[in-house]
Amino acid sequence: MRKLLILLLFPALVFAQKTATVKGKIINKYNQPIEGVAITYLKDGTTTNKNGEYQFTIPVRKTVSVTFTHVSYKTISKKFTARGSRVFNFSPTLTFKTQELEEVIVKNQKNEAQGITKIETKKVNTLVGANSGVENVLMTLPGVSNNNELSTQYNVRGGNFDENLVYVNGIEVYRPFLIRSGQQEGLSFINTHMIQNIKFSAGGFQAKYGDKLSSVLDITYRKPKEFGARIDLSLLGGGITVEDTFLNNKLSAILGVRYRDNSLFVNSKQTEVNFRPKFTDVQTFLSYKANEKLTLNFLGNFSLNDYNYKPLTRRTRFGTVANPLELIVFYQGQEEDQFKTLFGAFSAEYQVNENLKLTGTVSSFNTQEQEYFDIAAAYALGEVDGNIGSESFGEVQFAQGIGSQVNHARNDLDALISNVQLRATLKDGKNEWRAGVKYQKENIKDRIKEWEVIDSLGFSIRPPHHTGNNQPYEPFTGPIEPFQKVDARNNVDINRLSGFLQFSRKTNWNDNEIWLNLGVRTHHWTVSDNITSSKSHTTFSPRAQFAIKPDWNSDMLFRLSGGWYSQPPFYKELRDFDGKIHPEVKAQKSIHIVAGNDYSFTLWERPFKLTTELYYKDLSNVNAYSVDNVRVRYRADNVTEAYAYGLDIRLNGEFVPGNDSWVSFGYLKTEENINNRGYIARPTDQRLKFGVLFQDYVPNLPDLKAYLNIVYNTGLPGGAPAYSDVYEFQNRLNDYKRADLGLSYIFVDANKTPTSKFLQHFKEFTVGLELFNIFDIKNSNTNTWVRDAYSKRQYGIPNFMTGRVLNFKTSMSF
C-alpha cells in the first residue's frame, strides 16, 4: 500500500519541485552596476552583488510579483509567470529618484523576435580595431565583412557598401560620394561616446525601415541628465565629449569633437609616402522637453576631411616560391582631396496620449567634395632569383615589363539632400500600428574630368576599343589617346515620395508566445538630368515577420521573416563607367527569406546564447558593379540577375565570468548572371567568415583587461583591369587574416575607488596599449594591374593593407 501511495504521489512531488530561475544585472543610465538593490518576491528576498548581479528561483505555474528597491533609485516591479523550468533574464535600468522616470528596458525578446541584434555600447568603446567604433563591432558578426581595416564601410550577406541603411535617432545618414580608398574616409558619422542604444539587422527587416537591400544599423543618441565630460587621446587622434542639462533640466545637450590621423597606419604599408591627413568631426544633439507631451530635438554634424597624399616609392613581391616576381614603382606628383559635409535635423515628438505618438522631422545634408590628383608612375616588373645557392639570391635578374603611367583628375561634386517626414505610432492593447510618409529632394552637381595614359616600352597603349593599332610592326601616326578617359558634367534632380504602414502584435497561442509583424512600403521617384526627359518609377515592398517562443523547458525562439525588397537608385547607381546619367535605371529588387533560431542556455553556471540564421536572396533588375578599394562603380543598365544564400552562426556568453564574448561563423555564396552570359562570382562573394571577440582579465590583477579581436575571411574575387571582360578575370585574392590585441589598466571606474587625490578628480581613468595586426600578416583588398610587354599578360599585383602597428591610448571621464 505504501509503495502504491508513493507511485501515485510521485508526479505531484516532481512537479512541486520544479522551479524557474530569474537572473540578471541591474545598472543605471551610465551602464554602471548597482550594488545593494533589495529584491523582494513572495515572502523571500535577495540583493545584488557589487557587479549588480542577482539570481533567485520562483515556482512554476504561478505568477510572482518581484520588486526592486534602492535608496537612490526609483522602485520598479515586474511580474513573472513560469510555465516550465526555464531561465528569465531581466536586466532593468534604474533611474535616479531626482530624475524623471525613463523606460525600463527588459530582456530583448522583442528585438530577438524582429531578428535584431542589440549591441552593448561598452563593447563599442573597448573593442580594439584599426577603426574603433560601431562598424568595428559589426565586422565580428557573421554575415558582415570588410577586407579594409582603414574603412568603416561593410558588406552584409553579399551586398555592397551602398546597400546598408544607417539611422541616427530615426534619421537616415549619408556618406561622401567620391571616396575611393579607406585611408581617405577618416571618421565614421557615428560618435561612439554619444550612443545610448545600438540595433542591427542583417536582413528581413521591417517596413518602418527604408528601401535598401542588405541591412539596417539603428543608432540612438542619449539625452544627458547631468554634467559629464570625457576625453580620449591616442597616437591616432583624440576626442572630447561634453554633456549637461539646462533650463531646469528641460534642455539636455551633448557635444562631441573628434580628430583622426591615419599616418600611423599608412606608414606601415609598402608604399612610401608623404602623408598629411586631417579628419575632423563635430556633432551635437540637443533635446528640449517643452511640456509633458512635446519634445523638440536637434541633431547636427560638421565634418572636414583634408587628404594630402604624395607617394614616393613602392616595392611589392608576389608570385610563388618557384616563380617569385617583384614590382618596383617610382612616383612623382601628389593627390589633394577634400570632403566637407554638413548635416542638420530638427524633430518634434508629440505624445497625444498614452497610446498615440506623432513625430515630425525636417533634415538636410550637404556634401562638397573635390578630388584633384596628378601622379606619374614609372614601374619595372622583374623576375627574382629564387636559387638559394646563387650569389644574387633575392635580387631582380630580368625585367619582364617596364613602363609608366600618368593619372589625372579634377573632380568636383556638390550634393544637397533635403527631406521632411511624419511618423505615427498607435498602441491598442496587444496591437501596435506604425505609419509614415516622407518627401525627399536631391540635387547633385557633378563634374568628372579624369584620364589615364599608359606607356609600355615606349609605346603608348591605346584604349581597348581602339582599332588599327599594330605597333611595333607598323608605325602609328595618330594622336596619343588616354587608355581611359571620363569627361562629364551632370546636374541631376531627384524627387522622392515614400511611405509605409505596418502592424505588430504580441499574443499567446496556448502557452506559446507569438510575435507578428506585417507591413508594406511604397516609393515613387522622378529623375531629371537636365539633358534627357525625366523618368518616373514606383515600387511596392511588402514585408512580414513571425516569431514563436514555445512553452518548452529550453529557452528557445524561432522566427521567420522576408518580403519583396527594393532599392531605388541613388545618384551613384544612375551613373555609368563613362560618367553618363541613366534616368531609366530601375530599382534593384530582392526576395528575402530568413529563418532563425535563438537558444539561451546555461553553461558553467553562466549565461550563453546560440543564434542561427539561414537566408536566401533572389535578386532581379540588378545593377552590376565593380569594387576598387571602397569605390563602387555601376554599369547602370539593370541587365543582371543574381542570388545569395548562406548560414550565420553566433555563440555569445560569459566565456570568462562577468565578460561577454562571442564566436561567429558565416557561409555565403553569391553569384550574378550579366546579360545572360552565365553565372560568375559577385565582387562580394566571400565564402567563409570566422570572427572572435574575446574579453578577459588577469586573475590576480582584475583591473588589467585584455581584448582580442580575430577575423578570418576567405579571399574575394580580385577584380579586373579597366575596360576588360570580367568573365575572363575570376581569380581570387588571398584569404584575409587579422588579429588585434588591446590591453588596458583601469585606475578609476564605478567599481574602483580612487587611491590618490589626483585620481579623485575622475569618474573613470584608463590607459592602454593596442597592437594591431599582431602577426603582421600581409592582407590585400584589391589588385594593381601591370602589363608584361613580352607575353602581353596582365599581372594582378596585390595592394597590401597595413602591417603591425602599436598604439597608445588613454581615456578619462569627469
N, C-alpha and C positions, 0 to 999 in steps of 0.2 A: 504494500500500500504506500509506504514511504517513497519507494522508487517511482511509482506511478505519479505521485504528487509532484515530485521533483521534475519529472518529464513534462508535466502539464505547466508548471510554473517557469520552466527554463527559458522559453521565448520571451516572456514578460521581463524576466530578470535581465536577459541580454539587452532587450530594448531599453530598460531603465538605465542601464549602464552607458548607453550611447550619449555622447556629448559632442558639441561643436566648439571650435576654438575661435576666439576673437583676438586679433593681434594687430599691431600697427606701430606707427611712430607719430608723435604729436609735435608739431612745430608751430612757430609763429610766422608772420608775414615775411620775415627775413630769412626763412628756411633754417632758423636756429631751433634745435631741440629744446623742449620744455621739460624740466625735471620737476617731480613732485606734484603732478596733476593727479588729483583724487578721482578715482573711477569707482562708482558705486553701481551695483546691479543686484537684484533680488535682495537678499539680506547679507550680501558679501561685498568685498571691495578690494582694490589694489591701487598702486601708484606707479607712475612712470619712473624709469631709472634716469641716470644722468644723460643718457643718449636719447631721452624722450620716448623710449620703447616700453611697451606693455604687452601682457598676454594673460588671458584667463579663459575659462571654459563655461559654457552655458548648456542647459539641457535641450534636447531636440524636441520638435513638435510643440514648442511653447514660445510665445512672443515675450522677449525680455527687453525692458527699457533700461538703457545704460546712460548714466550722467557723468559728464566730465567737468570737473570743477578745479579752479586755481584762483588764488587770491588776487593775481594781477590780470587775469583774463576773464572774458565773459564765459558763462556756463553754457554748455550745449548738451543736447540729449539725442540719442539715436536708438531706434528700435531694431532688434534683430530677431528673425524667425528662422530657425534652422530646421530643415526638413530631412536632414541626414547628417552624418558625421562629416563635416567639411570645415574649411578654414575661411573666416571672414577677415579680409584685410581692410581695416578702416584707419585712415591716417588724416585726421582733420587738421585744419589750420586755425588756431585760436586767435582771437583779436583782443587787443588791449581794452580794458574797461573804459578808458578815456576816449576810445575811438568808436566810430560808427561800426555797426555790425556788418562784416563783409560775408560774402557767400562762403559757406563751408564746403570744402572740396572733399568728396567721398571717394572711395575707390573707383578707378576709371572704368567701370563696367560700361558706361555709355560710350566712352571713346573706343573701348575694345570692340563693342558691337558695331561701331562705324568703321572699323578697320584703321583706326587712328593710333599712331604711336605717340605717347606723351613722353617727352624727354626732360629730365631734371635740369634746371638752369645751372645747378652747381657743377654738373659734368661739363657743360659748355665752357665754364671758366677754368676748369682744372685740366681738361684733356690736352695732352701735348700734341702739337702738329705745326707744320710749317705755316699754315693759315689757321690759327686757332679761332674757333667760333662755332656757330651752329652747323655750318656746312661741313666742318671737320668731323663733327659727331655723326652727321648723316652718312658720311662715307665709310663708317664702320658698320652700317646696317646692310643687311642682304638686299640685293637688287639695286643698290646705289653705288656708283663707281665714278672714278676720275683718276686718270693717269698723270695728272699735272698738279704737283703739290703747291705750285705758285698760284693756282687758280681756285676760286671759290665756287666755280660752276661745277655741275654734276649731271651725270646721266642716270636715268631711272628706268630700269626694265626695258632697255633697248631704245629709249627715246633720246633725243639730243638735248643740248643745253637750253634751247628755246621752248621746250615743251613742259616746263615746270612753272607752276603758279607760286608766287610768293606774296603773302599778305602781312602787313603790319597794322594791327588794330583794325582789321577788316578792310584795309585799303591796299589795292594792288600796287606793288613797286616794280620799277623797271631798271634795266642795266644800260650802260652806254652801248652804242651800236658798232663803233669802229674798232673795238678791242680785238687785237689779233693774237696776242700771247698772254699767258698767265702773269708774266712779270710786268705787264702794263696795267693790270687790274687794280692793284693797290688794296683797297679795303672793301669788304662786303658792306652792303647797305645796313645790315643788322648790327646794332651796337649791343654786344652781349651783356654789358653791365646795366642795361636799361630794361632787360627782359623780365617778365613775370611768368609767362606760360609759353611752351613750345609744343606744337602739334604737327604731325607729319603723316601724310597718307601717300602710299606708293602706287595707288590705283584703285578704281572702283569708288571714287569719292562722290559726295552728294551734289545735288543740283544747285545748292546755295553757293558753291564754289564756281569759278569761271570756266572759260572754254579753252582748255589745254588738254593734251593727250596723255601726259605721264603722271604728274604728281602735284601735291599741294603742301606747301610749308606755311603754317598759320602761326604768326607770332603776335603775342600781346605784350605791350609795354606796361610797366607797372605805374600805379598812382601813389606817389610817396605820402607818408603820414607824419614824417618828422624829418629834421635835418640829417643829412648824411653826405659823406664825400668819400671818393675812392680814387686812388692814384695807382697806375700801373706803369712800370718802366722796364725796358729790356733793350738789348742791343739791336732789336728790330724796330724800335719805336716806343711809343707810350700813349697814355690816355688819361684823362681825368673826367670823373663823373660827379656832379653835384646835384643834390635834390633837397627840397624843402617845401613847406606849406606857408600860405599867406592868407590874409583876409579872414582871420578866424577859422583857418583850416578849410575854407571853401575853395581856395585855389591851390592846387598842387603843381609843382614844376620840377622837371628833371632835365638836365643838360649834360651832353656828352661831347667831348672833344678828343679826337684821335689823330695820331701821326704814325706813318708807316714808312720804312725804308728797307727795301729788299736787297740792298747791296751785299749783305752778308751771304745770301743765297747765290746771287749771280756770280760772285767772285769764286764760288766753289765749282762752277761749270767749266767746260773745256774751252769755251770761247773767252779770250782775254779782252776785257772791255774797260772803257772809262764810263762809269755809270752813275748818274746823279738823279735818282728818283725822289720825288716829293709827293706823298699821298696824304692829303689832309681831309678830315671829315668833321662836320659839326652837326649835331642833332639835338632837337628839343621836343619834349612832349608836355603840353600844358592841359590841365583839366580843371574846369570851374563848375562847381555844383551851385547853380543859381537858386534852386529850391529842391524840395523833396522829389520833384518829378523831372526837372530839366537839368541836364548836364551838358556843358559845352567843352569841346576838345579841339586841340590844335597839334598837329604833327608836322615838323619842319626839318628839312635836311639841306645841307650845302656840302658839296664835295669837290675837290680840285686835285686832279692827278697831273703833275708835270713830269713827263718822261723824256729824259735826255740820254741818248744811248749812242755810244761811239765804239763800235767793235774794232779790235786791233788784229788779232790772230786767232786761228783755230787749228787744233791738231786732234784728229779723231782716228783711232784704229778700230777696225771691224773685220768681218770675214770669219774664216775658220782657222783652226790651227794649221791645217795643211796649206791654206792659201790666204795668209793674212794680207790685208791692204791698209793703206794709210792715206788719209786726206789732209792736206795742209792748205790753209786758206790765209791770205793776207788781205786786209780790208783798208779802204780809205773812205772817208765821208762819215756821216752821222745821221741819226734819226731824232727829231724833235716832235713829240706829240703832247697834246693837252686835251684832257677830258674834264669838262666842267658841267656839273649837274645841279639843278635846284629843284626842290620838291616842297610843296606845301599842301596841307589838307585840313579843312575845317569840318567838324562833325557836331551834330546835336542829337542827344539821346533824350527822348521824352517818354516817360513811363506813364501812360494814360491811366492805367490801373494795374492791379497786381497780375493781370493776365495779358495785357496788351502793351507792347513796347514799339515805338517808332524811332527810326534812326535815319537822319539825312546827312549826306556827305558831299562836299564840293572839294575837288582836288585838282592840282595842276603840276605837271612835270615838264621840265625843260632841260635839254642836254645840248651843249655846244662843244663840238669836237673837231679837232684838227689833227691831221696825220701827215707830217712832212718828212720825207727822207730822200737822201741821195747817197747811195752806198755802192762803191765799186769793189769787186772781189776778184782776186786772181788765185786760181787754185791749181794744185797738182795732185793727181791721183796715182799712187805708186804701189808697186809690189814690195813687201817687206821680206827681208831674208829670214826665213824661218829655220835655217840649218843651225842647230845648236853648236856644232863644231866649227862653224865658219867664223872668220875674223870680223866679218861685217854683220854678225848676227844682230837682228833687231833694227837694222838700218834699211832705208829705202834704196832698192837697187835699180828699179826700172819704172819709169813713168808711163802709165797706160793712157793718161789723159792730162792735157794741160790746156787751160782755158781761162776765161774771165767772164764776168757778167756785171751789168750795171742796173741797179734798181732805183726807180724814181717814183715819187708820189707827191701830189699836192691835193689831198682830200679834205673837204670841209663838210660838216653836217650840222644842221640846226633843226631840232625836233621839238615840237610843243604838243603835249598831250593833256587835254583838259576833260573833266567829266563831272557829272552830277548824278547822284543816285539816292534812292529812297528805299528803305527796307522796313518790314514789319514782322513782328513775332507775336503770335497769339497762342496762348495756352488754354486748353479746355479739358480739364481733368487729366486723363492719361494721354490726350492728344495734343500735338503741337503743330501749328501751321506757320510756315515762313514764306514770305513773298518779297520780291524786289524788282525794281526797274532801274536801268542805268542808261544814260546817254553820254557818248564819248566822241570827242572831235580830235583828230590828229592832223597835224600839218608837219611835213618833213621836207626840208630844203637840203638837197644833197648835191655836191659837186665831186665827181670822181675823175681824177686825172692821174693815171699811173701806167708805167710801162717797164718792160724788162728787155734788155739787149744781151744776147748770149753769144760769146765768141769761143770757138774751139780750134786751136792750132792755126789761128789767123783767119779762119773763115767764119763770117757772121752767119749764125744759124737762123734760117728763115722760119716764120711761123708755120705750124703744121698744115694749114690749109693752102700754103703757097705751092704753085706748080711751076715747072720749067727750070728748076734749080738742080743742075747736075755737076756741082763742084765736087772735087777739084779737076775733073776731067774736062769740063768745058767752062770757060770763064763766064761769070755772071755780071752783066753790066748794069743791072737795075739798081735802084736806090736801096740803101740798107733799111730794113724794116725791123721793128721790135718783134721779139719772139712772142710776146703777149702785150696787149695794149687795151686799156679801158679808158674811154673818154666820154663822159655822160654828165648831163645836168638834169636833175629831177626836182620837180616841185609837186608833191603828192598831197592830196587831201582825202582823208578817210572819215566818214561819219558812221557811227555805230549806235544801234539801239538794241539793248538786250534785256532780258528779264527771266525770272524763274519763279516757280511755285513748287513747294514741297510739303509733304505731310509725314509726320512721325508719330509713332505710338509705341508705348511700352505697356505690356499687359502680361497676363498669365494664361497659360494653357494647361489645365490641370495644375500640377505643381511645378511646371516648367516656366521660366521667364522668357518672354518674347519681345524682340525689338523689330520694328518695321519702319521702313522709310521709302516713300515713293515721291518722285519729283520729275520735273521737266524744265529744260532751258530752251530759250529761243534767242537767235542772234541774227539781226539784219544789218548789213553794212553796204556802203556805196564807196567805190574807189574812183577818184578822178586824178589824172596825172597832167592835166592842162595841155595834153597833146592829142590823145585819142578820146573817144567818147567815154563817159563814165559807165561803170558796170556795177550792178547791184546783185546781192546774193542773200539767201536766207537759209538758216539751218535750224533743226529741232533736235534736241538731245534728251530723250527720256532716260532716267536712271532709277535704280532700285537697290535696296539693301534689306537683307533679312538675317536675323541672328537669333539663336536659341541657346539658353543656358539650361540644360537638363537637370532635373532633380535627382542628381546622382551623388554618391559619396565623393567621387572625384570632382574637383572644381574645374569644369571644362566649359568652353564656349565655342559654338560652331557658327560660322557666318558665311553668307553667300551674297555677292554684290556684282553689279555690272550695269551695262547700258550701252547706248549709242553715243559716243563722244565725238565732238567736232572741234577743230581748231581753225577758226577763220584766220586768214593770212595777215601777218603784221608786215611792216614795211620791208624787212629783210627778205621775207618769203615771196614778195612780189618782184624782187629784183633778180635778174638772171646773172650769169657769169660775166656778161658784157656790160652790165650796168643798166640795162633796159628794163623799164617797168611794164608788168603784165597785169592790168586790172582784171583780166578774165580769170585769173587764178582762183580756184575754188578752195573751200575749206578741206583740209585733210580730215578723214573720218576713221574711227576705230571702234570696233565692237569689243568691249571689255567683259571678261568673265573672271572673277576672283573668288576662290573658295579658301577659307581659312579656319584655323583652329587655335585656341589658346588653352593651354593646360597648366594650371597653377598647382604646385605641389611643394612638399617639404622634404628637403634633403639635408642630412647632417644637422637636423633641427633648425634649418634656416630656409627662408622662402625662395622658391625658384619658379620661373615661368618659361614654358616652351611654346613658341609661336611658329606656326607653319602656314604657308600660303602657296597655293597653286594658281597660276594665272595664264590666260591666253588672250592675245590681241590679234584681231583680223583687221588690217589696215587697207583702206582704199583711197583713191584720189591723192596718193602720196606725192609730196613734193620732194623728190630725191635731192641729196645734198652731198657735199664733201666737207671734211673737217680738217683744218690746218691749224694745229695747236688748239686755240679755243675759238677760232673764227669759223662760222658755219656759212657755206656758200651754196645757194639753192639753184636748181635747174629752172624753177618757176614754170612747170608745164603739166603737173598732175597726171603724168603718164605711167606712174609706177604703182604697183601693189606690193604689199609686204605682210609679214606676220611676225609675231614674237610669242614665245611661251617659255615658262620656266618654273622653278621651285625656289622659295626662300624659306630658310630656317634660322631661327634665332633663339638661343638659350641664354637667359639672363637671371641673375640672382646673386646671393652673397657667397661667392666662392671663398672670400675672406670675410669673417664676421664684421658686419657694420659697413661693408663696402660693396656696392652694387657693380658688377662687371657683366660682360656678355661675350658670347662667341656666336658668330653668324656665318652662314654658308648660303651661297646662291648659285643656281644654274640658270643659264639663259641661252636661248638660240633665237636669233632674229635674222631674216633674210628678205631680200627685195627682188622684184622682177621688173626691170626697167624696159618699158615699151615691148613687153612680150619676148624678151631675149633670153629668158631663163633666170632662175633664182641664183643670187650670189649673196655673200655675207654683207650686211649693212655695216657702215662705219663704226657702229656701236656694238657689234657682235662680240661681246666679251663673255666667253662660255662659263668660266668658273670664277667665283669670288669667295674669298675667305677673309674674315676680319675678326680681330680680337681687341676688346677694350678691357684692360685689366687694371684694377687698383689694389694696392697693398700698403702695408706699413711695417716698420721694423718692430718686432715683438717687444724688445726691451727699450725701444725708443719710439713710442707710438706717434709722436709729433713729426717724425720723419716719414713722409708719404712718398710712394712711388706710383707712377702712372705709365702704363705701357700701351702703345697703340701699334697694332700689326695689321698690315693689309697685303693680301696676295691676290692678284688678278692675272688670268691668262691673257695672252697677247691679243691686241686689237689688230684689225686689218691695217696695213701700213700705208694705205692711200695710194695715189697715182700721180705721176707728173702732170703739169698743167697741159690741158688740151689733149690728153691721152684717153684711151679707151679703158675705163675702169674694169671691164671684163678681162683685160689682159694683165692686170696687176692685182692679184689676190693673195699676195704673201702677207704674213703677219709679223708684227713686232714681237720682240721677246717678252716673256712674262714680266709683269710689274710686281716687284717685291720691295717692301719698305717696312721698317720698324723704327719707331720714335720712342724715346725714353725720357721721362721727366721726373725729377726729384725736387721735393720742396720741404722746407722745415717751417713749422708753424710756431711762431713766437707768442702770438696772441690770437685767440678766436673766442667764440661763445663758450667753449668748454675749457678754456685755459686762462687762468687769472694772470695778469701781468706781474712780472717778478722784479721790475725796476720802475723808477719814476718816469724814465723815458718811454717805456712801453705802455704806461698808463694812459698816454695820450691817444692810443689806438684801440679801435674795436677789433681790428684784425691786422696782423702784420706777418707776412710770409716772404721768404726768399727761396729761390730755386735755380736749378740748372736744367737745361733741356738739351738733349743730344738727338739731333735729327739724323735720320738715315744711319742708324748705328753701325751697320755692316758695310757702309759706303758702296752700295750696290748701284751700278750704272743702269738706270731706267731711262727709257726713251718713250716719247709720245707722238713723234712724227718723224718723217724722213726728209733729208735734203737730197734731191735727185741730181746726180752728176753723170755726164756722158763720157763713155770711153771712146776716144776718137778712132780706135782701130776696129773694134768689134761692133761699134755703134750701139753697144749695150748701155742701158741706163742703170746705175747703181743707186740703191736707196741707202744713203748714209744716215744712220740713226742720230737724231738730235737728243743727246743725253740731258737728263734733268739734273737736279742739284745733288752734290755729294754730301759727305759727312760734315755737319755743322754743329758747333757748340754755342749755346745762347745762355745768357744770364738774365734773370728777371726777378723783380720784386713787386709785391702788391701790398697796399696798406689802405685801410678804411678808418674813418673817423666818426 
